Amino acid sequence: MARLAAIDIGSNAIRLRIVDVEPPALGAFGAGRDPALPAPPGGALDAPRFHPFRDVHADRAPVRLGRDVFTKGELEPGVIGAACEALRRFRAAMDAAKVDRYRAVATSAAREARNGDLFVERAAREAGVHVEIIEGVEEARLVQLAVRERVALGARTALLVDIGGGSTELTLLRGRGAVFSRSLPVGTVRLVETFLDARRPVDAGHRRLLEEYVDRVTADATRDIVELLCGGAGLDLLVGTGGNIETLADLCPAPGALPEGRAIDVAAMLRLLDEMSARTPEERAQVYGLRPDRADTIVPAAAILSRIVQVFPQPAIIAPGVGLKEGVLVDLAHAHFVGPDFRGEAAAVTDACVRLGRRYHFDEQHGALVARFAERLFDDLAPRHRLGPRDRILLRAAALLHDIGDFVRYEGHHKHSYYVIIHSDLMGLTPEERALVANVARYHRKSPPSMEHDNFRALSREARSKVKAMASILRIADALDREHRAKVAGVSGRIEGDTLVLEVQGAEDRALEEWTVVAKAGMLRDALGLEVRLADATPRSHPPPAGAPSGG
């Protein structure tokens, strides 16, 4: 058994949950599953189930971290102080409970505030709590874990709508695999701060303003989801998470028992939205028995849901009673009992990269082939580079996406690739890992990494070392498919002294690929101290001219 804790530092409140968790049953993935078995497509692994948790302690502090952040861009000093005071209380509770592991995550208010780092520093210094500011795509991933733990999706297709104070995450699940995820800057506190008077009813004009804003912000994401579904008819379930969702499930319960548990009756919710909009937040609190910090955000939450069901009509919205902190607990339990699932992580990151690449019409066949070559070279060079399994996943991501910048323009496409990757959501990667992947892709051609480049200088010393090693491998892998014609079918390498001997298999007409490997080997020599020699290279009557291009 493990005692785990999750702290959810949201835009509207800060929550703590401490639970006892039993190990998963023998035979669950990672606890008896044959590691040689391939991962299912889409990363939809049969993960162990840890629910139900046994509650030890729970606490909630009504600290609205998002106050003024979405209009002024900074966390107020008083709000930071109140948040740190709450975290001190949570720290004491975790110490008293003798927690084995914890994770404290902060969401949109902290990540959008210019002084979010100050909050993290003060939380560590004043409360002894390490706070991690997570991106929306990580928030969506964690909520997925919680929902999949609670709702038996089977082979059904479900749209997850996680409504927070600063953002809303939309995630499309097919069975246990995510096929789409997007974090959108539309949340309840953000809407209150930006558009509403917290003391007055929401009149018709402000209601239209809310609806138009929500429609505009969600338009691209909902269109992409509709295309994936081939129309809204392909959706089996609409699942909502977040505190306001739970409140709406209490106020508008769907009739009859549903196998998924509680649900919101959509027709009743739309009627309630009209009723609540006509009342002040104080009146809502009195009439519906709401806390003050729920009474002003419940209307924006219902407005967001109302626009979602306009696009994806469903009679009911499943409210499983889980959220971000439950996802954190599932993630912690998996790490504690099972350990890293590199095969599943690789599958999930690969899916995210392929989805991004297809959005920019990348050469998928070339990217996949270069990724295969890069992984093989990574394995063969392991004694020299001493990187880990997680780094192998990052190299694969960079290899898949190294040419994605072609969408902007071929000339300078390596720089465009960096820009596209660094500014895209890639589920399964932290911001630091995404920066590393973007830099590896950036240096797959042309000039090597340099401290004169802002993107490279911004990395940590360890990350800079990894970029040099992985980009040098990627250059060789990319050179092996120089013409994007798959003339090289396979490659293997062995280290002989200070030389990497490459054995290349494939078509006989691969002189340009082999010449390009040698031309692009300088970075491998600088990064890993290895010269490159080709074994059994195809004889050629004369080498390509000295001015032949060297980067693809």
Secondary structure as the mmCIF struct_conf table of DSSP 4:
data_model
#
loop_
_struct_conf.conf_type_id
_struct_conf.id
_struct_conf.beg_label_comp_id
_struct_conf.beg_label_asym_id
_struct_conf.beg_label_seq_id
_struct_conf.end_label_comp_id
_struct_conf.end_label_asym_id
_struct_conf.end_label_seq_id
STRN STRN1 ALA A 2 ILE A 9
BEND BEND1 SER A 11 ASN A 12
STRN STRN2 ILE A 14 VAL A 21
HELX_LH_PP_P HELX_LH_PP_P1 GLU A 22 ALA A 25
TURN_TY1_P TURN_TY1_P1 LEU A 26 GLY A 27
BEND BEND2 ALA A 28 ALA A 28
TURN_TY1_P TURN_TY1_P2 PHE A 29 GLY A 32
TURN_TY1_P TURN_TY1_P3 PRO A 35 ALA A 36
BEND BEND3 LEU A 37 LEU A 37
HELX_LH_PP_P HELX_LH_PP_P2 PRO A 38 PRO A 40
HELX_RH_3T_P HELX_RH_3T_P1 PRO A 41 GLY A 43
HELX_LH_PP_P HELX_LH_PP_P3 HIS A 51 HIS A 51
BEND BEND4 PRO A 52 PRO A 52
HELX_LH_PP_P HELX_LH_PP_P4 PHE A 53 PHE A 53
STRN STRN3 ARG A 54 ALA A 61
TURN_TY1_P TURN_TY1_P4 LEU A 65 ASP A 68
HELX_RH_AL_P HELX_RH_AL_P1 VAL A 69 LYS A 72
BEND BEND5 GLY A 73 GLU A 74
HELX_RH_AL_P HELX_RH_AL_P2 PRO A 77 ALA A 97
TURN_TY1_P TURN_TY1_P5 LYS A 98 LYS A 98
BEND BEND6 ASP A 100 ASP A 100
STRN STRN4 ARG A 101 ALA A 106
HELX_RH_AL_P HELX_RH_AL_P3 SER A 108 GLU A 112
BEND BEND7 ALA A 113 ALA A 113
TURN_TY1_P TURN_TY1_P6 ARG A 114 ASN A 115
HELX_RH_AL_P HELX_RH_AL_P4 GLY A 116 ARG A 122
HELX_RH_PI_P HELX_RH_PI_P1 ALA A 123 ALA A 127
STRN STRN5 VAL A 131 ILE A 133
HELX_RH_AL_P HELX_RH_AL_P5 GLY A 136 ARG A 150
BEND BEND8 VAL A 151 VAL A 151
TURN_TY1_P TURN_TY1_P7 GLY A 154 ALA A 155
STRN STRN6 THR A 157 ILE A 163
BEND BEND9 GLY A 165 GLY A 166
STRN STRN7 THR A 168 ARG A 174
TURN_TY1_P TURN_TY1_P8 GLY A 175 ARG A 176
STRN STRN8 GLY A 177 LEU A 184
BEND BEND10 PRO A 185 PRO A 185
HELX_RH_AL_P HELX_RH_AL_P6 THR A 188 PHE A 195
TURN_TY1_P TURN_TY1_P9 ALA A 198 ARG A 199
BEND BEND11 ARG A 200 ARG A 200
HELX_RH_AL_P HELX_RH_AL_P7 ALA A 204 LEU A 229
TURN_TY1_P TURN_TY1_P10 CYS A 230 CYS A 230
BEND BEND12 GLY A 231 GLY A 231
HELX_RH_3T_P HELX_RH_3T_P2 GLY A 232 GLY A 234
STRN STRN9 LEU A 237 THR A 241
BEND BEND13 GLY A 242 GLY A 242
HELX_RH_AL_P HELX_RH_AL_P8 GLY A 243 LEU A 251
BEND BEND14 CYS A 252 CYS A 252
STRN STRN10 PRO A 253 PRO A 253
HELX_LH_PP_P HELX_LH_PP_P5 ALA A 254 ALA A 254
BEND BEND15 PRO A 255 GLY A 256
TURN_TY1_P TURN_TY1_P11 PRO A 259 GLU A 260
STRN STRN11 ALA A 263 ASP A 265
HELX_RH_AL_P HELX_RH_AL_P9 VAL A 266 SER A 277
TURN_TY1_P TURN_TY1_P12 ALA A 278 ALA A 278
BEND BEND16 ARG A 279 ARG A 279
HELX_RH_AL_P HELX_RH_AL_P10 PRO A 281 TYR A 288
TURN_TY1_P TURN_TY1_P13 GLY A 289 GLY A 289
HELX_RH_AL_P HELX_RH_AL_P11 PRO A 292 ALA A 295
TURN_TY1_P TURN_TY1_P14 ASP A 296 THR A 297
HELX_RH_AL_P HELX_RH_AL_P12 ILE A 298 VAL A 311
BEND BEND17 PHE A 312 PHE A 312
BEND BEND18 PRO A 315 PRO A 315
STRN STRN12 ALA A 316 ILE A 318
BEND BEND19 GLY A 321 GLY A 321
HELX_RH_AL_P HELX_RH_AL_P13 LEU A 324 PHE A 337
TURN_TY1_P TURN_TY1_P15 VAL A 338 VAL A 338
HELX_RH_AL_P HELX_RH_AL_P14 PHE A 342 ARG A 359
TURN_TY1_P TURN_TY1_P16 TYR A 360 HIS A 361
HELX_RH_AL_P HELX_RH_AL_P15 GLU A 364 ASP A 380
TURN_TY1_P TURN_TY1_P17 LEU A 381 LEU A 381
HELX_RH_AL_P HELX_RH_AL_P16 ALA A 382 HIS A 385
HELX_RH_AL_P HELX_RH_AL_P17 PRO A 389 LEU A 401
TURN_TY1_P TURN_TY1_P18 HIS A 402 ASP A 403
HELX_RH_3T_P HELX_RH_3T_P3 ILE A 404 PHE A 407
TURN_TY1_P TURN_TY1_P19 VAL A 408 VAL A 408
BEND BEND20 TYR A 410 TYR A 410
TURN_TY1_P TURN_TY1_P20 GLU A 411 GLY A 412
HELX_RH_AL_P HELX_RH_AL_P18 HIS A 413 ILE A 422
TURN_TY1_P TURN_TY1_P21 HIS A 423 HIS A 423
BEND BEND21 SER A 424 SER A 424
TURN_TY1_P TURN_TY1_P22 MET A 427 GLY A 428
HELX_RH_AL_P HELX_RH_AL_P19 PRO A 431 ARG A 442
TURN_TY1_P TURN_TY1_P23 TYR A 443 TYR A 443
BEND BEND22 HIS A 444 SER A 447
HELX_LH_PP_P HELX_LH_PP_P6 PRO A 448 PRO A 449
TURN_TY1_P TURN_TY1_P24 MET A 451 GLU A 452
BEND BEND23 HIS A 453 HIS A 453
HELX_RH_AL_P HELX_RH_AL_P20 ASP A 454 ARG A 457
TURN_TY1_P TURN_TY1_P25 ALA A 458 ALA A 458
BEND BEND24 LEU A 459 LEU A 459
HELX_RH_AL_P HELX_RH_AL_P21 ARG A 461 ALA A 479
TURN_TY1_P TURN_TY1_P26 LEU A 480 GLU A 483
BEND BEND25 HIS A 484 ARG A 485
STRN STRN13 VAL A 488 GLU A 496
TURN_TY1_P TURN_TY1_P27 GLY A 497 ASP A 498
STRN STRN14 THR A 499 GLY A 506
BEND BEND26 GLU A 508 GLU A 508
HELX_RH_AL_P HELX_RH_AL_P22 ALA A 511 ALA A 519
TURN_TY1_P TURN_TY1_P28 LYS A 520 LYS A 520
HELX_RH_AL_P HELX_RH_AL_P23 GLY A 522 LEU A 528
STRN STRN15 GLU A 531 ALA A 535
BEND BEND27 ASP A 536 ASP A 536
HELX_LH_PP_P HELX_LH_PP_P7 ALA A 537 PRO A 539
BEND BEND28 SER A 541 HIS A 542
HELX_LH_PP_P HELX_LH_PP_P8 PRO A 543 PRO A 545
TURN_TY1_P TURN_TY1_P29 ALA A 546 GLY A 547
#
